[in-house]
Amino acid sequence: MAVDGVRARTATPVRRILALGGHDFSFRPPDRAVCELLLRLAGERGGERPRICILPTASGDTSDQIAGFYSAFGERSCETSDVSLFRLGRRPMELRDHLLAQDLIYVGGGSMLNLLAVWEAHDIASILSLAWRQGVVLAGQSAGAMCWFEAGITKSSGRPLAAAGLGLLGGSLCVHYNNEPERRAAYLDAVGDGMPSGYGLDDYAGLLWEGEGSPSAVTARRGARAYRVSRREGDVAESPLPARFLPAPAPAALREDIAEFRRIKTMRKRAGWLG
Amino acid sequence: MEMATRQIVAFGGGGFSMESGNPLLDDYVLGLTRAERPRVCFLPSASGDADHYIVRFYRAFSAHRCEPSHISLFRREQGPSDLRRHLLSQDLIYVGGGSVVSLLGVWRAHGIDSILREAWESGVVLCGLSAGSLCWFEEAVTGFHGEPKRLRGLGLLPFSNCVHYERGAKRGEAYHGFLREGMCGGYAAEDGAALHFTGAELSRVIASRPQARGYRLDVTGSRVVEMQIATTYLGDREAVPAAPLPEALSTAPAV
């Protein structure tokens, strides 16, 4: 099979997962910063026009979530698609081929319980696990972040409860750490009661696993943090992790203005107008 | 102890989801409850709890004729917290269409499958179209996505089921194939036709369109026998209520 330089697979692709504590697809700076990171991760595998696919299963495939995704990525340099398991009737596709052909698979938030149940019913979990082993970046926020771990804290049944995930990553994750005190409290109790230790993620904080070893923390909003949460001498300890700040790119319209300004500046320089 | 009447009405297709302006099937299931202001709960799980679908339900089952509610399993924080209590207190549970595979997965995750069995046994009328019809049976033919597939339902009715059984549809051919491969015998219904079961017996086939029909399918040896079932068109004012079925169509489960 003919492959270009970027798409050629090394013998053992790096397994990457980006877990996000919570974000939106808006055009506010922290949201743009998150999307920029997603695009960069996809591009590292897929080159100039990486393939990015959203799985909006946890929301019940709401058009809001799907539209948000397309508005964030539709105009960027990437091939976007969505796999809406509740809408396959109107738009049949080969799930396995489609998912394995992606550079990044993004899982939206919603009900973690329903997400995993529907994936199991459609046999998606094994495809995602294979995609991960083949180097497709797996990413997601909220339910779409916790699903990759052994366990998470979900409000799928109303109040926060522990739920099992796919277990691609060891340990547990709790999302919306700063925003939902009752979820955080349930997590600390659960870890105290024997749930595997793990991480807490504020909205706009993320953890990136690349290959073996510890994840690196990122944050798209000042003050948003990632925490290591572990049992220590009968108590549960939270320790914030040092995080790399993700700057927000200028919005598209502004980017054009800046480019224009730079062009003019260069022209002036050449003409000797500016020193 | 008196056993409650267990009733399921399985639409091949129709009702407010598919026949806007034709309330015949929806009126029929409301009538079965024998309640003055029946409590009706809509389960839109097969659609992923699509907002527009829920809105259409509330339009069709407006508060002046019944007490409507719905359960969104994707937004549990908003609905009734005790699902079992809410479902068991209904007169009618109406299941919407969509992906039956997703429907069954989500129901199991929330324990709805066993609650629905309990509701049925306690006399709550169960109904639905498409995925909301297939789910009640032992086995079903789903054509929602790609080639028709065979799948296991909740098994309240010990038969197989196929919906949208229109002439020349791919799933009809597939259904016959599955029956030859050992799928249990069962029923098919065209859009606009509905199978009304009392206990595990088919009591009648009703229709919201004059031409819509239901079918009984059985296997003898390697041959599939398909019989059209006498159907009562609900729009006909002279329709004889509860026309008895010929003996040949009675519903002993195929072994």
Interface residues (C-beta under 8 A of the other chain):
Chain A: A58 S59 G60 D61 T62 S84 L85 F86 R87 L88 G89 P92 G110 S111 L113 N114 L116 A117 V118 E120 A121 H122 K155 S156 S157 G158
Chain B: A46 S47 G48 D49 A50 D51 S72 L73 F74 R75 R76 E77 S81 G98 S99 V101 S102 L104 G105 V106 R108 A109 H110 F144 H145 G146
